[in-house]
Amino acid sequence: MELVWGNLRATELANLCPEHIDEADTAAHTGLHRIGSSYNLCFNFLAHTGLRL
C-alpha cells in the first residue's frame, strides 16, 4: 500500500493545489486507474514486498 501511495503522490498528486476537493479526488482516481491498469507496475509492487504468490 505504501508503494501505491508513494507512486500516486509522486505523479498525479505532485504539486497539486486544487481549489476544490473534487479536483484532488479526480486526480487520485486517475492515478489509481493508471496503477491498476499497469500489469508490470502492480507486480513490481508485489515483488517488492517479498511475499510469494
Distance bins in CASP14 RR format, pairs under 12 A and 6 or more apart:
PFRMAT RR
TARGET T0000
AUTHOR 0000-0000-0000
RMODE 2
METHOD distances of the structure
MODEL  1
1 7 0 0 0 0 0 1 0 0 0 0 0
1 8 0 0 0 0 0 1 0 0 0 0 0
1 32 0 0 0 0 0 1 0 0 0 0 0
1 35 0 0 0 0 0 1 0 0 0 0 0
1 45 0 0 0 0 1 0 0 0 0 0 0
1 46 0 0 0 0 0 1 0 0 0 0 0
1 48 0 0 0 0 0 1 0 0 0 0 0
1 49 0 0 0 0 1 0 0 0 0 0 0
2 8 0 0 0 0 0 1 0 0 0 0 0
2 9 0 0 0 0 0 1 0 0 0 0 0
2 45 0 0 0 0 1 0 0 0 0 0 0
2 48 0 0 0 0 1 0 0 0 0 0 0
2 49 0 0 0 0 1 0 0 0 0 0 0
3 9 0 0 0 0 0 1 0 0 0 0 0
3 10 0 0 0 0 0 1 0 0 0 0 0
3 35 0 0 0 0 1 0 0 0 0 0 0
3 41 0 0 0 0 1 0 0 0 0 0 0
3 42 0 0 0 0 0 1 0 0 0 0 0
3 43 0 0 0 0 0 1 0 0 0 0 0
3 44 0 0 0 0 1 0 0 0 0 0 0
3 45 1 0 1 0 0 0 0 0 0 0 0
3 46 0 0 0 0 1 0 0 0 0 0 0
3 47 0 0 0 0 0 1 0 0 0 0 0
3 48 1 0 0 1 0 0 0 0 0 0 0
3 49 0 0 0 0 1 0 0 0 0 0 0
3 50 0 0 0 0 0 1 0 0 0 0 0
4 10 0 0 0 0 0 1 0 0 0 0 0
4 11 0 0 0 0 0 1 0 0 0 0 0
4 12 0 0 0 0 0 1 0 0 0 0 0
4 13 0 0 0 0 0 1 0 0 0 0 0
4 28 0 0 0 0 0 1 0 0 0 0 0
4 31 0 0 0 0 1 0 0 0 0 0 0
4 32 1 0 0 1 0 0 0 0 0 0 0
4 34 0 0 0 0 0 1 0 0 0 0 0
4 35 1 0 1 0 0 0 0 0 0 0 0
4 36 0 0 0 0 1 0 0 0 0 0 0
4 38 0 0 0 0 0 1 0 0 0 0 0
4 41 0 0 0 0 1 0 0 0 0 0 0
4 42 0 0 0 0 1 0 0 0 0 0 0
4 44 0 0 0 0 0 1 0 0 0 0 0
4 45 1 0 0 1 0 0 0 0 0 0 0
4 46 0 0 0 0 0 1 0 0 0 0 0
4 48 0 0 0 0 0 1 0 0 0 0 0
4 49 0 0 0 0 0 1 0 0 0 0 0
5 11 0 0 0 0 0 1 0 0 0 0 0
5 12 0 0 0 0 0 1 0 0 0 0 0
5 13 0 0 0 0 1 0 0 0 0 0 0
5 28 0 0 0 0 1 0 0 0 0 0 0
5 31 0 0 0 0 0 1 0 0 0 0 0
5 32 0 0 0 0 0 1 0 0 0 0 0
5 35 0 0 0 0 0 1 0 0 0 0 0
5 45 0 0 0 0 0 1 0 0 0 0 0
6 12 0 0 0 0 0 1 0 0 0 0 0
6 13 0 0 0 0 1 0 0 0 0 0 0
6 14 0 0 0 0 0 1 0 0 0 0 0
6 28 0 0 0 0 0 1 0 0 0 0 0
6 31 0 0 0 0 0 1 0 0 0 0 0
6 35 0 0 0 0 0 1 0 0 0 0 0
6 41 0 0 0 0 0 1 0 0 0 0 0
6 45 0 0 0 0 0 1 0 0 0 0 0
6 48 0 0 0 0 0 1 0 0 0 0 0
7 13 0 0 0 0 1 0 0 0 0 0 0
7 14 0 0 0 0 0 1 0 0 0 0 0
7 28 0 0 0 0 0 1 0 0 0 0 0
7 31 0 0 0 0 1 0 0 0 0 0 0
7 32 0 0 0 0 1 0 0 0 0 0 0
7 34 0 0 0 0 1 0 0 0 0 0 0
7 35 1 0 0 1 0 0 0 0 0 0 0
7 36 0 0 0 0 0 1 0 0 0 0 0
7 38 0 0 0 0 1 0 0 0 0 0 0
7 41 1 0 0 1 0 0 0 0 0 0 0
7 42 0 0 0 0 0 1 0 0 0 0 0
7 44 0 0 0 0 1 0 0 0 0 0 0
7 45 0 0 0 0 1 0 0 0 0 0 0
7 48 0 0 0 0 0 1 0 0 0 0 0
8 14 0 0 0 0 1 0 0 0 0 0 0
8 16 0 0 0 0 0 1 0 0 0 0 0
8 24 0 0 0 0 0 1 0 0 0 0 0
8 27 0 0 0 0 1 0 0 0 0 0 0
8 28 1 0 0 1 0 0 0 0 0 0 0
8 29 0 0 0 0 0 1 0 0 0 0 0
8 30 0 0 0 0 1 0 0 0 0 0 0
8 31 1 0 1 0 0 0 0 0 0 0 0
8 32 1 0 0 1 0 0 0 0 0 0 0
8 33 0 0 0 0 0 1 0 0 0 0 0
8 34 0 0 0 0 1 0 0 0 0 0 0
8 35 1 0 0 1 0 0 0 0 0 0 0
8 36 0 0 0 0 0 1 0 0 0 0 0
8 41 0 0 0 0 0 1 0 0 0 0 0
8 45 0 0 0 0 0 1 0 0 0 0 0
9 15 0 0 0 0 0 1 0 0 0 0 0
9 16 0 0 0 0 1 0 0 0 0 0 0
9 24 0 0 0 0 0 1 0 0 0 0 0
9 27 0 0 0 0 0 1 0 0 0 0 0
9 28 0 0 0 0 1 0 0 0 0 0 0
9 31 0 0 0 0 0 1 0 0 0 0 0
9 35 0 0 0 0 0 1 0 0 0 0 0
10 16 0 0 0 0 0 1 0 0 0 0 0
10 31 0 0 0 0 0 1 0 0 0 0 0
10 34 0 0 0 0 0 1 0 0 0 0 0
10 35 0 0 0 0 0 1 0 0 0 0 0
11 27 0 0 0 0 1 0 0 0 0 0 0
11 28 0 0 0 0 0 1 0 0 0 0 0
11 30 0 0 0 0 1 0 0 0 0 0 0
11 31 1 0 0 1 0 0 0 0 0 0 0
11 32 0 0 0 0 0 1 0 0 0 0 0
11 34 1 0 0 1 0 0 0 0 0 0 0
11 35 0 0 0 0 1 0 0 0 0 0 0
11 38 0 0 0 0 0 1 0 0 0 0 0
11 41 0 0 0 0 0 1 0 0 0 0 0
12 18 0 0 0 0 0 1 0 0 0 0 0
12 23 0 0 0 0 0 1 0 0 0 0 0
12 24 0 0 0 0 1 0 0 0 0 0 0
12 25 0 0 0 0 0 1 0 0 0 0 0
12 26 0 0 0 0 1 0 0 0 0 0 0
12 27 1 0 1 0 0 0 0 0 0 0 0
12 28 1 0 0 1 0 0 0 0 0 0 0
12 29 0 0 0 0 1 0 0 0 0 0 0
12 30 1 0 1 0 0 0 0 0 0 0 0
12 31 1 0 1 0 0 0 0 0 0 0 0
12 32 0 0 0 0 1 0 0 0 0 0 0
12 33 0 0 0 0 1 0 0 0 0 0 0
12 34 1 0 0 1 0 0 0 0 0 0 0
12 35 0 0 0 0 1 0 0 0 0 0 0
13 23 0 0 0 0 0 1 0 0 0 0 0
13 24 1 0 0 1 0 0 0 0 0 0 0
13 25 0 0 0 0 0 1 0 0 0 0 0
13 26 0 0 0 0 0 1 0 0 0 0 0
13 27 1 0 1 0 0 0 0 0 0 0 0
13 28 1 0 0 1 0 0 0 0 0 0 0
13 29 0 0 0 0 0 1 0 0 0 0 0
13 30 0 0 0 0 1 0 0 0 0 0 0
13 31 0 0 0 0 1 0 0 0 0 0 0
13 32 0 0 0 0 0 1 0 0 0 0 0
14 27 0 0 0 0 1 0 0 0 0 0 0
14 31 0 0 0 0 0 1 0 0 0 0 0
15 27 0 0 0 0 0 1 0 0 0 0 0
16 23 1 0 0 1 0 0 0 0 0 0 0
16 24 1 0 0 1 0 0 0 0 0 0 0
16 25 0 0 0 0 0 1 0 0 0 0 0
16 26 0 0 0 0 0 1 0 0 0 0 0
16 27 1 0 1 0 0 0 0 0 0 0 0
16 28 0 0 0 0 1 0 0 0 0 0 0
16 30 0 0 0 0 0 1 0 0 0 0 0
16 31 0 0 0 0 0 1 0 0 0 0 0
17 23 0 0 0 0 1 0 0 0 0 0 0
17 24 0 0 0 0 1 0 0 0 0 0 0
17 27 0 0 0 0 0 1 0 0 0 0 0
18 24 1 0 1 0 0 0 0 0 0 0 0
18 25 0 0 0 0 1 0 0 0 0 0 0
18 26 0 0 0 0 1 0 0 0 0 0 0
18 27 1 0 0 1 0 0 0 0 0 0 0
18 28 0 0 0 0 0 1 0 0 0 0 0
20 26 0 0 0 0 1 0 0 0 0 0 0
20 27 0 0 0 0 0 1 0 0 0 0 0
21 27 0 0 0 0 0 1 0 0 0 0 0
21 28 0 0 0 0 0 1 0 0 0 0 0
22 28 0 0 0 0 0 1 0 0 0 0 0
22 29 0 0 0 0 0 1 0 0 0 0 0
23 29 0 0 0 0 0 1 0 0 0 0 0
23 30 0 0 0 0 0 1 0 0 0 0 0
24 30 0 0 0 0 0 1 0 0 0 0 0
24 31 0 0 0 0 0 1 0 0 0 0 0
25 31 0 0 0 0 0 1 0 0 0 0 0
25 32 0 0 0 0 0 1 0 0 0 0 0
26 32 0 0 0 0 0 1 0 0 0 0 0
26 33 0 0 0 0 0 1 0 0 0 0 0
27 33 0 0 0 0 0 1 0 0 0 0 0
27 34 0 0 0 0 0 1 0 0 0 0 0
28 34 0 0 0 0 0 1 0 0 0 0 0
28 35 0 0 0 0 0 1 0 0 0 0 0
29 35 0 0 0 0 0 1 0 0 0 0 0
29 36 0 0 0 0 0 1 0 0 0 0 0
30 36 0 0 0 0 0 1 0 0 0 0 0
30 37 0 0 0 0 0 1 0 0 0 0 0
31 37 0 0 0 0 1 0 0 0 0 0 0
31 38 0 0 0 0 0 1 0 0 0 0 0
31 41 0 0 0 0 0 1 0 0 0 0 0
32 38 0 0 0 0 0 1 0 0 0 0 0
32 41 0 0 0 0 0 1 0 0 0 0 0
32 42 0 0 0 0 0 1 0 0 0 0 0
33 41 0 0 0 0 0 1 0 0 0 0 0
34 41 0 0 0 0 1 0 0 0 0 0 0
34 42 0 0 0 0 0 1 0 0 0 0 0
35 41 1 0 1 0 0 0 0 0 0 0 0
35 42 1 0 0 1 0 0 0 0 0 0 0
35 43 0 0 0 0 0 1 0 0 0 0 0
35 44 0 0 0 0 0 1 0 0 0 0 0
35 45 0 0 0 0 1 0 0 0 0 0 0
36 42 1 0 1 0 0 0 0 0 0 0 0
36 43 0 0 0 0 0 1 0 0 0 0 0
36 44 0 0 0 0 0 1 0 0 0 0 0
36 45 0 0 0 0 1 0 0 0 0 0 0
36 46 0 0 0 0 0 1 0 0 0 0 0
38 44 0 0 0 0 1 0 0 0 0 0 0
38 45 0 0 0 0 1 0 0 0 0 0 0
39 45 0 0 0 0 0 1 0 0 0 0 0
39 46 0 0 0 0 0 1 0 0 0 0 0
40 46 0 0 0 0 0 1 0 0 0 0 0
40 47 0 0 0 0 0 1 0 0 0 0 0
41 47 0 0 0 0 0 1 0 0 0 0 0
41 48 0 0 0 0 0 1 0 0 0 0 0
42 48 0 0 0 0 0 1 0 0 0 0 0
42 49 0 0 0 0 0 1 0 0 0 0 0
42 53 0 0 0 0 0 1 0 0 0 0 0
43 49 0 0 0 0 0 1 0 0 0 0 0
43 50 0 0 0 0 0 1 0 0 0 0 0
43 51 0 0 0 0 0 1 0 0 0 0 0
43 53 0 0 0 0 1 0 0 0 0 0 0
44 50 0 0 0 0 0 1 0 0 0 0 0
45 51 0 0 0 0 0 1 0 0 0 0 0
46 52 0 0 0 0 1 0 0 0 0 0 0
46 53 1 0 0 1 0 0 0 0 0 0 0
47 53 0 0 0 0 1 0 0 0 0 0 0
END
